[in-house]
Amino acid sequence: MIQNRWEPVNRFLQNKKNILITTHLNPDGDALGSEIALAHYLQQIGISFRIINADPTPSCFGFLDAQNWIAQFDSAQHSELFAAFDGGIILDVSDFERLGDMQDIVKTAAFPIACIDHHLAAAQVSAVQVVDEQCSSTGELIYDLLAVNNADFTREIVDALYTCILTDTGSFRYSNTTPQTHKIAADLLDRGARFQFIFSRLYESDSKSRLWLKGRLLADMHFEYHDKFAWFVLSQDLLKETGANIWEAEGFSELPRTVESVEISIMFTEAEDGSAKASFRSKGNIPVNTLAEQFGGGGHKFAAGAALPMTLEQAIPVLKKATIKYLDDYLNDAGQGGRRK
C-alpha cells in the first residue's frame, strides 16, 4: 500500500456529495470492474454517484452490475444530471478523446475531475491524477486505494477487482503480471472472490456468433515477414455475416500471439463510420507502443492501439509497410539483422 499517493484523491473526495464515474470507449473488464468497485466504496463512505459510459456494457460483464448502476450516455437524458455533480472520476483512461461522445461534456464540466489509470499518460487531464504504469490494471490501483482507506471488501468489490486483474493480465500470462499482482489476487481469493464463476462467465460463455466470428478471423489470418508479423481484419460485413456484436471481439487481438513465430500482430477493425482502428500486440520481445505512436496512438509497451483517419483499404497497406520497416529497424538495431520477405 502506498499511503501518500492517495492523499490527493482522499482530499478530492472530501465534502463531495454526488460524483460521476466514467471510463473509456468499449469498456473492458478492468474499466467496468474498477467502476463497480469504486462505486461500492463511495456508497460505503456516503457519497452518491452515477456511472455513465459512452458505450454499452458487454453482456459477459453483466454479472458485475447486479444493481444496474451502469448507464449508457444519452445527451438528452443525462446532460441535466451534470449540473448536479460536484466531482467526476475517470477510470482506466487518461485521454479525453477516449471518452467518445462524453468527451466534450466531461472536459468542459464545471466540477473538478480526478483520474486513476495505469496507462502511459500523454498529458495531465485533471488536477488530481494517479497514474502508475507498473500496475497490472486500474483495478490494482483501486484495490490499493480501498486498502489504504480500510474499506469493507464486500463480495461485489472483490469480484469486481478480481475481474480487473484477471482480464488485464490475460489470466496472469502477460508481462504486466508482477509478484504484487499475484499477492493482490491471492488476497481477493482469501476475501471470497468467486474465481471459478468469474472465469466461466468471461471465458466459457461465448455465444455462437462469437465462436463463428473467431473462426472466420483465424481462417483469414495473414502471415508475413517469415511469419514474425501476423494481421487480420474485423470488418462491419463480417460482423453482420456472423451476427456478432463488436464487443464480442474483445480479446481477439491476442490470438496471433499464440503462434510461436509471431512477434508482432495487428488486428484491423472497421468502425461503423467506415474508419479503421488498429490493435497492436507483441509477443513481449519487441515494443509496439512506439509503432502505434507513428499513427497517433499509444498504449502499453507490448499492447497498444490507434484510431486511423482512413478506411480499411487505405490502412492495411500503410500499416503493413510501416510494421515491416519497424521490424527491420528493430532487428538491425538489436544486431539480429533485418530479414525481409
Secondary structure, DSSP 8 states (H G I E B T S, - for coil): --TGGGHHHHHHHTT--EEEEE--SS--HHHHHHHHHHHHHHHHTT-EEEEEESS---GGGGGG-TT--EEE--HHHHGGGGGT-SEEEEES---GGGGGGGHHHHHT-SS-EEEEE-S--SS--SSEEEE-TTSS-HHHHHHHHHHHTT----HHHHHHHHHHHHHHTTTTTSTT--HHHHHHHHHHHHTT--HHHHHHHHHS---HHHHHHHHHHHHT-EEETTTTEEEEEE-HHHHHHHT--GGGGTTGGGGGGGSTT-SEEEEEEE-TTS-EEEEEEE-SSS--HHHHHTTT-EESSSEEEEEESS-HHHHHHHHHHHHHHHHHHHHHHTTS-----
